């Protein structure tokens, strides 16, 4: 190539290294020595050097540079210096080099990969610095072979970026690749513009580690890594591009699919991984079996961040484990929205109690013989500022998990007792009605429920027999120790204890006789089986349901208990329940849950009219 280096800047070559800002250094003009001694040192120096004029042509080169480039000093004289050491491969280096040639007191240092005549490549550090004007101007070009240092850095980077147990890319390299794949220039120019991820966790690995030791566990991880790599290679043969397999830590692995083609591709990969992992492993003379749970995410790369993708994968992996393990689960935006809502509710539960966002509604408990309101069940509602009115099934489980059920339950107890006492005062001529309050198991364990009830009754003036506490069958059956002592103390106080949803749990009828229980509330599933008595209707009752309900009512009465039927929705159901001896009914036939002022209108000799609660 002839001419000077002052021509137009060539386009950057994609296979050549590009200098970074940190590699271009600017400093004041250096002043190397001049004269005969300098020329002698220059010629014999072990550092490869050349003097370059302001036009970018080599004026003289020493033997070391000539040997490095496989030429002679004379042959190098007059050549374009930038071409010798690849300074034209990218615009930034080219611009910095020209600044030095123009004498703007700039110094250039960059690293280049040079190819030697025998075909071997060397990594060289190229430095260009101005010469003093007394030596004719120009610049001094020096080239240092840094291949050994570069190779050491490469080995250190490999060690830093790979897991020593499985030799797979580690978490750092995985996120580096993931971040690069999600950069706009990476997917806008070519490919599908999509990205997929299989995030897996080994089921049963902890048991292997705990029983056989970490050495066997590490060998198992290495064997799993080999199978995952094989799955990725097979997927790469079938489609363009091999997925990246990485160990993210512990027994967690990831397979990253760049330019994915859709969920079907990720599903096929997840299925092959499941089969590969489930096959037995022979480790240290032992046959081991594990499985994998896999969270699968596939989406457009645009608008996705590494954090968002990993959060989705982690959530989906949790679903796979929760759904039974040894399976893959695809990310579901609707299910995730429900999870986010659940987290939002959990985080605001306790503050909501303090802000007074909860209210109570009451559903009548009606006598089957006289159709009068004998009592009401207090049902809590959450007036959430964002999600509207929430029923208990949306938040009671959360409250039990984080312990906020204790302050919430205490508030419900006091509010309900205060309201029951107010009805009693407002309707002195009517028999007082009792109020039934639901109690969670955690309230029995985590609070002094007996003291709370005693304090509430004393504060409100409500008689103990007008308070009924409801616990689920699963919570009451098998109670021993503190729960049983608590129930007994409450019963001794005069408070009525009811078993809610009776007939759906693991009933121990012999144990039932020893519990301080006064009321059984039959689960609504039995009542729904009654259907209608009308012969002209197509829906027929289930005789077995009626036999079971009748037997439970007779058993309860023999034990001195009263029975309440839940979910009574038709007059026909009420008639049949009355005929087989049920004491009270609760359901939409009588009333939906209503505010306290509506209950006042139902008190009195007229009682409730059947059907007033139907929509």
BABADREN-549886 format. One line per field, with one value per residue (C-alpha): residue number from 1; residue in one letter; x, y, z. Coordinates in pm, 1 decimal, always signed. Last residue first. Layout:
<atoms>
n	NUM/...
res	A/...
px	X/...
py	Y/...
pz	Z/...
</atoms>
This chain:
<atoms>
n	615/614/613/612/611/610/609/608/607/606/605/604/603/602/601/600/599/598/597/596/595/594/593/592/591/590/589/588/587/586/585/584/583/582/581/580/579/578/577/576/575/574/573/572/571/570/569/568/567/566/565/564/563/562/561/560/559/558/557/556/555/554/553/552/551/550/549/548/547/546/545/544/543/542/541/540/539/538/537/536/535/534/533/532/531/530/529/528/527/526/525/524/523/522/521/520/519/518/517/516/515/514/513/512/511/510/509/508/507/506/505/504/503/502/501/500/499/498/497/496/495/494/493/492/491/490/489/488/487/486/485/484/483/482/481/480/479/478/477/476/475/474/473/472/471/470/469/468/467/466/465/464/463/462/461/460/459/458/457/456/455/454/453/452/451/450/449/448/447/446/445/444/443/442/441/440/439/438/437/436/435/434/433/432/431/430/429/428/427/426/425/424/423/422/421/420/419/418/417/416/415/414/413/412/411/410/409/408/407/406/405/404/403/402/401/400/399/398/397/396/395/394/393/392/391/390/389/388/387/386/385/384/383/382/381/380/379/378/377/376/375/374/373/372/371/370/369/368/367/366/365/364/363/362/361/360/359/358/357/356/355/354/353/352/351/350/349/348/347/346/345/344/343/342/341/340/339/338/337/336/335/334/333/332/331/330/329/328/327/326/325/324/323/322/321/320/319/318/317/316/315/314/313/312/311/310/309/308/307/306/305/304/303/302/301/300/299/298/297/296/295/294/293/292/291/290/289/288/287/286/285/284/283/282/281/280/279/278/277/276/275/274/273/272/271/270/269/268/267/266/265/264/263/262/261/260/259/258/257/256/255/254/253/252/251/250/249/248/247/246/245/244/243/242/241/240/239/238/237/236/235/234/233/232/231/230/229/228/227/226/225/224/223/222/221/220/219/218/217/216/215/214/213/212/211/210/209/208/207/206/205/204/203/202/201/200/199/198/197/196/195/194/193/192/191/190/189/188/187/186/185/184/183/182/181/180/179/178/177/176/175/174/173/172/171/170/169/168/167/166/165/164/163/162/161/160/159/158/157/156/155/154/153/152/151/150/149/148/147/146/145/144/143/142/141/140/139/138/137/136/135/134/133/132/131/130/129/128/127/126/125/124/123/122/121/120/119/118/117/116/115/114/113/112/111/110/109/108/107/106/105/104/103/102/101/100/99/98/97/96/95/94/93/92/91/90/89/88/87/86/85/84/83/82/81/80/79/78/77/76/75/74/73/72/71/70/69/68/67/66/65/64/63/62/61/60/59/58/57/56/55/54/53/52/51/50/49/48/47/46/45/44/43/42/41/40/39/38/37/36/35/34/33/32/31/30/29/28/27/26/25/24/23/22/21/20/19/18/17/16/15/14/13/12/11/10/9/8/7/6/5/4/3/2/1
res	X/X/X/X/X/X/X/X/X/X/X/X/X/X/X/X/X/X/X/X/X/X/X/X/X/X/X/X/X/X/X/X/X/X/X/X/X/X/X/X/X/X/X/X/X/X/X/X/X/X/X/X/X/X/X/X/X/X/X/X/X/X/X/X/X/X/X/X/X/X/X/X/X/X/X/X/X/X/X/X/X/X/X/X/X/X/X/X/X/X/X/X/X/X/X/X/X/X/X/X/X/X/X/X/X/X/X/X/X/X/X/X/X/X/X/X/X/X/X/X/X/X/X/X/X/X/X/X/X/X/X/X/X/X/X/X/X/X/X/X/X/X/X/X/X/X/X/X/X/X/X/X/X/X/X/X/X/X/X/X/X/X/X/X/X/X/X/X/X/X/X/X/X/X/X/X/X/X/X/X/X/X/X/X/X/X/X/X/X/X/X/X/X/X/X/X/X/X/X/X/X/X/X/X/X/X/X/X/X/X/X/X/X/X/X/X/X/X/X/X/X/X/X/X/X/X/X/X/X/X/X/X/X/X/X/X/X/X/X/X/X/X/X/X/X/X/X/X/X/X/X/X/X/X/X/X/X/X/X/X/X/X/X/X/X/X/X/X/X/X/X/X/X/X/X/X/X/X/X/X/X/X/X/X/X/X/X/X/X/X/X/X/X/X/X/X/X/X/X/X/X/X/X/X/X/X/X/X/X/X/X/X/X/X/X/X/X/X/X/X/X/X/X/X/X/X/X/X/X/X/X/X/X/X/X/X/X/X/X/X/X/X/X/X/X/X/X/X/X/X/X/X/X/X/X/X/X/X/X/X/X/X/X/X/X/X/X/X/X/X/X/X/X/X/X/X/X/X/X/X/X/X/X/X/X/X/X/X/X/X/X/X/X/X/X/X/X/X/X/X/X/X/X/X/X/X/X/X/X/X/X/X/X/X/X/X/X/X/X/X/X/X/X/X/X/X/X/X/X/X/X/X/X/X/X/X/X/X/X/X/X/X/X/X/X/X/X/X/X/X/X/X/X/X/X/X/X/X/X/X/X/X/X/X/X/X/X/X/X/X/X/X/X/X/X/X/X/X/X/X/X/X/X/X/X/X/X/X/X/X/X/X/X/X/X/X/X/X/X/X/X/X/X/X/X/X/X/X/X/X/X/X/X/X/X/X/X/X/X/X/X/X/X/X/X/X/X/X/X/X/X/X/X/X/X/X/X/X/X/X/X/X/X/X/X/X/X/X/X/X/X/X/X/X/X/X/X/X/X/X/X/X/X/X/X/X/X/X/X/X/X/X/X/X/X/X/X/X/X/X/X/X/X/X/X/X/X/X/X/X/X/X/X/X/X/X/X/X/X/X/X/X/X/X/X/X/X/X/X/X/X/X/X/X/X
px	-7987.3/-8125.2/-8100.3/-8466.2/-8555.6/-8710.7/-8841.3/-8648.4/-8784.9/-9136.6/-9100.7/-8819.1/-8470.4/-8429.2/-8428.7/-8145.6/-7939.2/-7949.2/-7786.2/-7493.4/-7384.8/-7486.8/-7360.7/-7624.8/-7958.8/-8206.7/-8193.0/-7839.9/-7709.6/-7716.6/-7943.0/-8018.6/-8125.0/-8119.9/-8371.8/-8420.3/-8739.2/-8587.3/-8302.2/-8557.2/-8755.9/-8446.4/-8321.3/-8658.8/-8660.9/-8343.4/-7995.0/-7877.1/-7499.5/-7420.0/-7620.6/-7598.0/-7611.8/-7653.2/-7446.0/-7552.2/-7351.8/-7667.9/-7770.1/-7441.5/-7479.2/-7835.8/-7724.8/-7431.6/-7657.8/-7911.3/-7634.4/-7490.7/-7831.2/-7918.2/-7590.7/-7633.6/-7976.0/-7829.7/-8116.0/-8242.2/-8207.5/-8442.1/-8730.3/-9082.2/-9047.0/-8985.0/-8777.5/-8477.7/-8096.9/-7995.0/-7633.5/-7580.0/-7641.9/-7351.5/-7108.0/-7211.9/-7004.4/-7203.2/-7147.5/-7123.9/-7193.9/-7117.0/-6753.0/-6544.9/-6373.4/-6396.0/-6687.2/-6509.1/-6217.0/-6437.1/-6567.1/-6221.6/-6302.8/-6029.0/-6161.0/-6464.1/-6741.8/-6756.4/-6691.6/-6668.7/-6647.8/-6819.3/-6713.8/-6961.0/-6819.4/-6931.1/-6594.1/-6554.1/-6581.7/-6306.2/-6082.2/-6148.1/-6066.4/-5742.0/-5639.6/-5704.0/-5492.0/-5213.2/-5163.5/-5367.3/-5587.1/-5634.1/-5944.2/-5979.6/-5768.9/-5874.2/-6240.7/-6211.5/-6252.3/-6556.5/-6590.3/-6941.9/-7015.4/-7363.1/-7292.7/-7012.8/-7249.8/-7150.8/-7050.1/-6818.3/-6503.7/-6561.4/-6634.1/-6326.5/-6096.9/-6214.0/-6176.9/-5825.4/-5720.8/-5841.6/-5677.5/-5335.6/-5166.8/-4940.9/-5075.3/-5450.6/-5437.0/-5228.1/-5510.7/-5740.5/-6058.5/-6385.8/-6636.3/-7000.5/-7228.2/-7518.9/-7866.6/-8049.3/-8417.6/-8621.1/-8773.9/-8444.3/-8377.3/-8126.1/-7933.7/-7900.2/-7810.3/-7538.0/-7402.2/-7368.9/-7188.9/-6933.1/-6877.5/-6817.2/-6576.1/-6380.0/-6341.3/-6261.4/-5989.9/-5830.8/-5841.7/-5661.1/-5397.7/-5336.1/-5392.8/-5092.1/-4874.5/-4705.5/-4852.3/-5189.5/-5244.5/-5158.7/-5415.0/-5672.6/-5609.3/-5803.4/-6025.2/-6145.8/-6331.2/-6167.8/-6348.1/-6150.6/-5810.9/-5628.5/-5759.6/-5839.2/-6164.4/-6087.4/-6389.7/-6436.2/-6727.4/-6908.7/-7154.6/-7496.9/-7727.5/-8072.9/-8248.7/-8602.9/-8733.2/-8919.9/-8832.1/-8511.3/-8368.1/-8169.7/-7798.2/-7780.7/-7477.2/-7285.4/-7048.3/-6737.5/-6498.1/-6123.0/-5934.2/-5879.8/-5537.2/-5370.5/-5517.1/-5413.3/-5055.2/-5042.6/-5174.4/-4978.1/-4685.0/-4904.2/-5145.8/-4867.9/-4719.3/-5056.1/-5096.5/-4753.3/-4846.4/-5174.7/-4984.7/-4750.0/-5040.6/-5164.2/-4817.0/-4769.5/-4407.7/-4391.1/-4347.0/-4110.0/-4148.4/-3982.1/-4136.7/-4500.3/-4677.0/-4489.5/-4156.9/-4265.2/-4418.9/-4089.7/-3909.5/-4161.0/-4084.7/-3710.6/-3751.5/-3964.3/-3716.6/-3431.4/-3594.9/-3676.8/-3322.3/-3161.2/-3384.3/-3663.1/-3807.6/-3692.0/-3577.5/-3920.1/-4021.5/-3948.4/-3933.8/-3915.0/-3880.0/-3743.7/-3769.5/-3514.0/-3487.5/-3239.0/-3133.1/-2804.1/-2641.3/-2329.7/-1981.7/-1835.4/-2119.8/-2334.0/-2618.3/-2979.0/-3178.1/-3394.2/-3143.0/-3144.2/-3520.7/-3583.2/-3323.2/-3484.3/-3824.5/-3684.6/-3525.6/-3850.3/-4041.1/-3786.9/-3830.4/-4208.5/-4207.4/-4084.0/-3801.1/-3516.0/-3256.8/-3041.6/-3118.8/-2974.5/-2963.8/-2941.0/-2825.1/-2898.4/-2760.5/-2547.4/-2458.3/-2546.1/-2402.7/-2409.9/-2515.7/-2526.1/-2764.1/-2608.6/-2694.6/-2889.6/-3131.6/-3121.9/-2748.1/-2771.5/-3041.3/-2811.2/-2526.1/-2750.7/-2865.3/-2502.4/-2406.9/-2690.6/-2567.3/-2211.6/-2333.6/-2534.2/-2218.5/-2025.3/-2303.4/-2299.0/-1924.2/-1969.4/-2233.3/-2006.9/-1737.4/-1993.4/-2097.3/-2307.0/-2601.1/-2625.1/-2501.6/-2728.5/-3026.0/-2954.7/-2968.8/-3325.0/-3476.1/-3213.1/-3290.5/-3347.0/-3373.2/-3451.8/-3423.8/-3540.6/-3470.1/-3640.3/-3530.9/-3545.8/-3194.9/-3024.3/-2959.9/-3205.3/-3096.6/-2745.3/-2771.9/-3053.5/-2858.6/-3040.9/-2786.2/-2500.6/-2672.8/-2731.4/-2371.4/-2237.6/-2501.8/-2382.5/-2016.9/-2072.2/-2296.9/-2044.1/-1960.9/-1928.1/-1614.8/-1845.2/-1659.2/-1430.3/-1715.8/-1600.4/-1569.8/-1282.1/-1088.5/-1138.1/-1042.3/-722.4/-641.1/-705.2/-494.4/-213.2/-247.3/-232.0/+76.2/+251.5/+148.7/+272.8/+529.1/+620.4/+595.5/+737.7/+658.4/+847.9/+688.4/+777.1/+980.6/+1316.1/+1522.5/+1526.5/+1143.4/+1139.7/+976.4/+605.5/+484.9/+316.9/+291.7/+177.1/+130.0/+152.5/-36.8/+124.1/-21.6/+160.5/+141.2/+511.9/+514.1/+381.6/+20.9/-36.1/-306.7/-313.1/-310.1/-322.2/-111.4/-135.1/+29.4/-103.3/+101.2/-98.8/+186.0/-21.1/+110.1/-16.2/-364.1/-353.4/-297.0/-590.4/-821.3/-712.4/-753.9/-1111.3/-1201.8/-1114.0/-887.6/-645.2/-381.1/-303.1/+66.8/+228.1/-62.6/-28.4/+341.4/+287.4/+610.0/+902.6/+1162.6/+1031.4/+1240.6/+1557.2/+1493.3/+1438.9/+1122.5/+948.4/+735.8/+896.6/+1238.2/+1202.7/+1087.0/+1390.4/+1628.2/+1541.5/+1317.7/+1385.1/+1181.1/+851.5/+573.8/+288.5/+312.7/+454.4/+746.8/+773.0/+1076.0/+1053.2/+1088.1/+1086.3/+1230.1/+1553.2/+1742.8/+2044.0/+1943.0/+1784.9/+2074.8/+2313.1/+2091.3/+2064.9/+2435.3/+2473.0/+2237.2/+1908.1/+1757.7/+1381.4/+1166.6/+811.0/+526.8/+273.0/+28.9/-273.7/-352.0/-572.7/-621.7/-873.4/-1094.6/-1111.8/-925.3/-1115.9/-991.3/-1015.7/-1279.2/-1547.2/-1313.8/-1381.1/-1439.5/-1137.6/-1053.5/-994.7/-631.4/-362.5/-179.6/+30.0/+51.5/+139.0/+0.0
py	-1200.7/-1421.0/-1284.2/-1213.9/-1566.9/-1678.0/-1382.6/-1310.7/-1278.5/-1146.9/-1166.0/-912.0/-855.9/-840.1/-460.2/-438.5/-666.1/-404.4/-149.6/-387.6/-398.4/-707.6/-1062.8/-1211.0/-1294.1/-1572.2/-1788.0/-1653.3/-1875.6/-1977.3/-2231.1/-2325.3/-2636.7/-2920.3/-3192.0/-3404.1/-3221.0/-2876.3/-2964.4/-3087.2/-2766.1/-2545.5/-2723.3/-2674.7/-2308.1/-2261.6/-2122.3/-2276.5/-2238.5/-2346.6/-2578.8/-2510.5/-2796.1/-2795.1/-3018.9/-3237.4/-3538.8/-3725.3/-3407.7/-3405.6/-3772.8/-3717.4/-3417.0/-3610.6/-3902.4/-3670.8/-3497.5/-3828.2/-3966.2/-3641.3/-3641.4/-4006.4/-3938.5/-3693.8/-3471.8/-3458.1/-3172.4/-3217.9/-3037.1/-3170.1/-3380.1/-3072.6/-3178.4/-2963.4/-2980.8/-3169.5/-3198.1/-2827.2/-2894.2/-3138.3/-2901.7/-2623.5/-2763.2/-2844.2/-2602.5/-2803.0/-2621.3/-2672.9/-2782.7/-2840.8/-3140.3/-3489.8/-3609.0/-3493.7/-3724.5/-4029.7/-3870.1/-3811.4/-3619.0/-3575.2/-3261.6/-3181.7/-3292.8/-2980.3/-2656.3/-2463.5/-2625.8/-2400.9/-2302.4/-2112.9/-1876.5/-1948.4/-1887.4/-2263.6/-2287.3/-2030.2/-2214.2/-2546.2/-2401.8/-2253.3/-2576.6/-2766.2/-2521.3/-2526.6/-2900.6/-3100.5/-3036.8/-3346.0/-3207.1/-2834.9/-2681.6/-2932.6/-2873.7/-2499.8/-2275.0/-2059.9/-1858.9/-1786.1/-1488.2/-1436.4/-1694.4/-1469.1/-1175.1/-857.2/-565.1/-422.0/-381.0/-688.2/-905.6/-768.1/-822.2/-1181.4/-1253.0/-1108.0/-1291.1/-1624.2/-1554.4/-1497.1/-1465.0/-1660.2/-2014.5/-1958.8/-1670.6/-1890.7/-2142.0/-1881.4/-1762.9/-1680.9/-1475.0/-1568.2/-1306.5/-1400.7/-1249.8/-1098.0/-1194.9/-891.1/-625.5/-449.6/-392.0/-100.5/-225.9/-579.7/-450.5/-236.2/-538.0/-731.6/-434.1/-411.0/-785.5/-767.3/-472.4/-629.6/-967.7/-821.2/-597.4/-890.7/-1098.6/-824.1/-788.4/-1168.4/-1227.9/-1001.8/-1306.7/-1308.2/-1635.5/-1606.9/-1260.0/-1386.5/-1666.5/-1413.0/-1186.3/-1276.2/-1547.4/-1285.3/-1072.7/-767.0/-436.6/-223.3/-313.0/+19.6/+182.3/-158.1/-169.3/-501.6/-702.8/-910.7/-1149.2/-1153.9/-1444.0/-1355.2/-1498.2/-1629.3/-1452.6/-1586.6/-1831.9/-2018.4/-2385.3/-2357.4/-2086.0/-1834.0/-1749.6/-1405.6/-1283.8/-982.1/-740.8/-606.0/-332.2/-310.0/-2.4/+139.0/+292.0/+74.6/-243.1/-126.4/-71.1/-440.4/-568.9/-343.7/-571.2/-879.8/-707.5/-600.1/-948.7/-1100.2/-849.4/-942.9/-1311.0/-1247.7/-1055.5/-1352.7/-1586.6/-1355.0/-1320.8/-1700.9/-1820.1/-2177.4/-2459.1/-2753.6/-3068.6/-3285.8/-3074.5/-3096.4/-2772.6/-2576.6/-2674.7/-2568.0/-2250.7/-2161.4/-2210.3/-1971.7/-1705.3/-1746.3/-1724.2/-1409.3/-1250.4/-1352.2/-1187.5/-870.8/-838.7/-899.4/-628.0/-675.8/-391.8/-543.3/-901.4/-1036.9/-1329.3/-1682.7/-1786.6/-2144.3/-2235.9/-2587.1/-2835.1/-3111.7/-3474.3/-3679.1/-4041.5/-4183.6/-4520.5/-4554.7/-4666.5/-4318.6/-4166.3/-4368.7/-4134.2/-4242.9/-4080.7/-3798.7/-3530.8/-3617.2/-3658.8/-3324.8/-3152.7/-3289.9/-3163.1/-2818.9/-2793.6/-2891.4/-2636.0/-2366.4/-2430.5/-2440.7/-2111.9/-1919.8/-1889.0/-1801.8/-1551.4/-1618.1/-1924.7/-1916.7/-2244.8/-2193.4/-2404.0/-2403.8/-2674.9/-2434.7/-2141.1/-1999.5/-2287.4/-2192.6/-2350.0/-2114.1/-2235.9/-2337.9/-2123.2/-2206.0/-2489.0/-2869.6/-2887.5/-2625.9/-2823.6/-3126.5/-2915.0/-2773.1/-3121.0/-3238.3/-2939.1/-3024.4/-3383.2/-3275.6/-3026.6/-3300.5/-3511.2/-3217.7/-3157.9/-3527.0/-3511.8/-3209.5/-3391.1/-3695.2/-3468.4/-3273.1/-3571.0/-3883.5/-3816.7/-3437.5/-3369.9/-3633.4/-3508.4/-3152.8/-3268.7/-3396.9/-3181.0/-3004.1/-2643.3/-2516.5/-2187.0/-2236.5/-1901.9/-1763.0/-1450.6/-1287.4/-1039.4/-1313.8/-1267.0/-967.7/-594.9/-525.5/-810.8/-716.3/-346.4/-320.0/-471.5/-774.4/-1029.2/-829.1/-828.6/-1204.3/-1272.5/-1067.7/-1220.8/-1570.3/-1471.3/-1355.1/-1648.8/-1907.6/-2048.3/-2425.8/-2600.0/-2811.9/-2780.8/-2483.1/-2264.7/-2034.8/-1654.7/-1587.4/-1890.4/-1782.8/-1426.8/-1552.0/-1756.8/-1457.4/-1232.0/-1483.8/-1501.3/-1122.9/-1108.8/-1371.7/-1201.6/-858.9/-807.6/-437.8/-209.9/+143.1/+422.3/+747.0/+1047.4/+1311.1/+1620.4/+1661.7/+1570.7/+1930.0/+1933.3/+1679.3/+1341.7/+1282.7/+953.8/+645.4/+331.7/-9.4/-294.5/-617.0/-945.4/-1198.8/-1414.9/-1708.2/-1739.4/-1773.0/-1409.6/-1281.1/-1168.1/-873.7/-847.5/-489.0/-314.9/+63.3/+358.6/+697.5/+1017.9/+1360.6/+1679.2/+1818.3/+1746.7/+1659.2/+1303.8/+1261.2/+1377.0/+1139.1/+846.2/+949.6/+963.2/+620.0/+468.6/+599.0/+509.5/+142.3/-85.0/+187.6/+142.4/-212.4/-223.0/-222.8/-42.2/+261.4/+287.2/+335.7/+211.4/+438.9/+239.4/-106.2/-274.4/-106.3/-219.8/-578.4/-790.5/-1056.9/-809.3/-890.0/-917.5/-573.3/-426.5/-570.6/-462.8/-96.1/+107.7/+427.8/+695.9/+503.9/+702.2/+871.5/+1203.1/+1370.6/+1131.7/+797.5/+675.3/+305.3/+87.0/-275.6/-286.6/-486.7/-164.9/-206.1/+38.9/+294.3/+286.9/+355.9/+628.3/+795.2/+795.0/+960.1/+1251.1/+1284.7/+1203.5/+1148.6/+1453.9/+1356.8/+1597.4/+1631.2/+1346.0/+1186.4/+817.4/+609.7/+264.0/+383.5/+519.3/+176.4/+49.0/-183.9/-535.4/-665.9/-907.3/-643.3/-426.2/-57.5/+147.3/+326.2/+683.4/+901.6/+969.2/+1112.1/+780.3/+857.1/+694.7/+341.4/+0.0
pz	+4385.7/+4663.4/+5019.1/+5063.8/+4954.5/+5277.5/+5473.6/+5788.1/+6140.7/+6179.4/+6558.6/+6567.1/+6428.9/+6051.3/+6033.5/+6285.1/+6060.9/+5786.7/+6019.8/+6076.4/+5709.6/+5509.7/+5440.5/+5208.0/+5356.4/+5422.7/+5112.3/+5065.5/+5340.4/+5704.5/+5869.0/+6226.4/+6418.9/+6164.9/+6257.4/+5946.6/+5846.6/+5894.8/+5662.0/+5406.2/+5422.9/+5409.6/+5098.1/+4933.5/+5034.9/+4835.2/+4904.5/+5230.9/+5208.6/+5565.9/+5790.1/+6164.4/+6413.1/+6791.2/+7016.5/+7308.5/+7195.8/+7090.3/+6904.6/+6713.9/+6616.8/+6496.8/+6289.8/+6145.0/+6048.2/+5883.7/+5688.1/+5567.4/+5465.0/+5286.5/+5096.9/+4997.3/+4845.3/+4593.1/+4486.5/+4126.5/+3880.5/+3584.7/+3751.2/+3726.1/+4039.8/+4251.9/+4549.8/+4457.5/+4501.5/+4818.8/+4708.9/+4775.0/+5145.0/+5170.0/+4994.8/+5233.0/+5519.0/+5830.2/+6118.8/+6442.6/+6769.2/+7141.0/+7141.9/+7455.8/+7291.0/+7439.5/+7224.8/+6910.7/+6983.2/+6921.6/+6602.2/+6460.5/+6145.6/+5888.0/+5721.0/+5503.5/+5740.4/+5953.9/+5766.4/+6098.1/+6441.4/+6692.8/+7045.8/+7267.6/+7529.7/+7887.8/+8058.5/+8096.4/+7718.9/+7675.8/+7921.8/+7747.1/+7405.9/+7539.1/+7710.4/+7387.2/+7188.7/+7456.1/+7475.6/+7228.4/+6928.5/+6713.7/+6551.9/+6619.1/+6342.4/+6075.0/+6165.4/+6123.0/+6426.0/+6503.2/+6824.4/+6953.3/+7176.2/+7324.9/+7596.5/+7727.0/+7799.4/+7617.2/+7840.4/+7574.3/+7787.7/+8003.3/+7700.1/+7521.0/+7819.9/+7863.9/+7492.6/+7474.3/+7793.4/+7653.5/+7318.5/+7469.5/+7133.9/+6900.7/+6938.3/+6953.9/+6706.4/+6477.7/+6464.3/+6311.8/+6485.6/+6311.3/+6510.2/+6575.6/+6728.8/+6954.7/+6935.2/+7228.1/+7265.8/+7163.9/+7386.6/+7454.1/+7084.0/+7072.9/+7378.5/+7242.6/+6898.3/+7059.5/+7249.2/+6925.8/+6767.5/+7049.7/+7031.0/+6654.7/+6679.4/+6964.6/+6798.5/+6455.1/+6604.3/+6790.2/+6473.4/+6280.6/+6554.1/+6553.1/+6178.8/+6119.9/+6182.7/+5841.2/+5712.6/+5889.7/+5743.8/+5397.1/+5428.1/+5550.0/+5249.8/+4935.5/+5090.3/+5338.0/+5077.7/+4922.3/+4857.1/+4610.5/+4466.7/+4506.4/+4825.8/+4980.8/+5171.9/+5338.2/+5446.7/+5763.4/+5814.6/+6148.4/+6170.0/+6305.3/+6570.3/+6646.6/+6360.5/+6354.9/+6094.7/+6374.8/+6317.5/+6110.4/+6334.0/+6127.3/+6145.2/+5983.1/+5784.6/+5918.0/+5750.3/+5917.5/+5807.6/+5749.4/+5622.7/+5972.6/+5903.3/+6169.6/+6019.7/+5672.4/+5795.4/+5893.7/+5561.9/+5325.7/+5236.9/+5211.5/+4975.3/+4740.1/+4750.4/+4658.0/+4376.8/+4246.0/+4261.6/+4080.0/+3811.3/+3782.5/+3721.2/+3447.9/+3293.3/+3279.2/+3256.0/+3132.2/+3380.9/+3354.9/+3559.2/+3822.9/+4103.1/+4224.5/+4129.9/+4397.2/+4242.0/+3893.8/+4034.5/+4206.6/+3874.9/+3716.8/+3975.8/+3923.0/+3547.2/+3570.5/+3809.5/+3580.1/+3278.3/+3471.0/+3606.6/+3268.0/+3117.0/+2864.7/+2656.1/+2329.7/+2379.4/+2289.0/+2508.1/+2626.3/+2992.8/+3121.1/+3489.9/+3532.2/+3819.4/+3791.4/+3894.2/+4091.6/+4093.0/+4215.4/+4149.2/+4358.3/+4254.0/+4287.5/+4084.0/+3843.3/+3750.7/+3684.7/+3396.9/+3534.5/+3432.9/+3062.8/+3040.9/+3210.7/+2992.2/+2675.3/+2789.8/+2870.1/+2524.4/+2354.1/+2564.5/+2478.1/+2104.6/+2139.2/+2330.4/+2028.3/+1777.7/+2011.4/+1891.6/+2200.4/+2409.2/+2761.6/+2951.4/+3326.3/+3620.1/+3993.2/+4223.4/+4425.4/+4201.5/+3862.0/+3662.3/+3297.0/+2965.7/+2666.4/+2399.0/+2065.6/+1765.1/+1452.5/+1510.4/+1521.8/+1578.7/+1854.2/+2034.4/+2031.2/+2166.9/+2440.3/+2545.8/+2553.7/+2767.1/+3004.6/+3025.4/+3101.8/+3364.4/+3536.7/+3560.3/+3709.3/+3961.3/+4056.8/+4106.2/+4331.9/+4537.7/+4574.3/+4716.2/+4918.8/+5128.5/+5081.2/+5315.6/+5331.2/+4978.0/+4825.6/+5029.0/+4914.4/+4552.9/+4582.4/+4310.7/+4100.4/+4005.7/+3656.7/+3470.7/+3102.3/+2924.5/+2592.1/+2389.3/+2093.9/+1825.8/+1565.3/+1430.5/+1271.7/+1309.7/+1591.6/+1819.8/+1933.7/+1856.7/+2112.4/+2399.5/+2543.9/+2419.2/+2575.0/+2914.1/+2893.8/+2796.2/+3088.3/+3314.1/+3225.7/+3260.0/+3617.9/+3711.5/+3602.0/+3261.6/+3292.5/+3417.1/+3642.4/+3972.9/+3898.6/+3767.2/+3491.6/+3457.2/+3695.9/+3576.5/+3216.2/+3306.7/+3469.4/+3161.5/+2935.5/+3157.8/+3141.8/+2764.2/+2745.0/+2965.7/+2758.0/+2433.8/+2544.8/+2261.7/+2277.8/+1970.0/+1962.5/+1713.9/+1763.3/+1598.5/+1343.1/+1409.2/+1242.7/+1543.2/+1670.1/+1664.7/+1945.3/+1872.1/+1936.1/+2092.8/+1944.2/+2160.4/+2035.8/+2283.9/+2091.6/+2104.6/+1878.9/+1604.5/+1448.7/+1069.6/+996.8/+877.3/+1212.9/+1256.0/+1484.2/+1751.0/+1874.3/+2208.7/+2228.5/+2336.7/+2169.6/+2286.8/+2211.3/+2191.5/+1901.6/+1667.6/+1361.7/+1367.9/+1726.7/+1630.3/+1333.9/+1569.3/+1789.6/+1487.1/+1362.8/+1707.7/+1729.7/+1372.0/+1389.7/+1187.3/+1073.9/+1345.7/+1234.5/+1324.3/+980.0/+812.2/+1038.6/+957.1/+586.2/+423.4/+332.1/+527.8/+612.0/+346.7/+475.8/+830.6/+715.1/+720.1/+927.7/+1126.9/+1460.3/+1298.8/+1138.7/+1469.3/+1648.7/+1370.8/+1408.6/+1179.2/+991.0/+816.7/+823.1/+658.9/+851.4/+669.8/+980.7/+972.7/+1150.3/+1346.3/+1419.0/+1729.1/+1844.5/+2198.7/+2229.1/+2138.3/+1907.3/+1633.5/+1867.8/+2110.2/+1828.6/+1685.3/+2026.5/+2074.5/+1733.6/+1802.7/+1985.3/+2324.8/+2360.0/+2450.3/+2536.0/+2450.9/+2731.1/+2788.5/+2627.9/+2669.1/+2445.6/+2600.7/+2857.8/+2581.4/+2425.3/+2123.7/+1900.0/+1846.5/+1492.1/+1369.3/+1292.4/+1086.0/+1150.0/+838.6/+693.3/+790.5/+483.9/+384.6/+611.5/+643.1/+340.6/+4.0/-98.9/+0.0
</atoms>
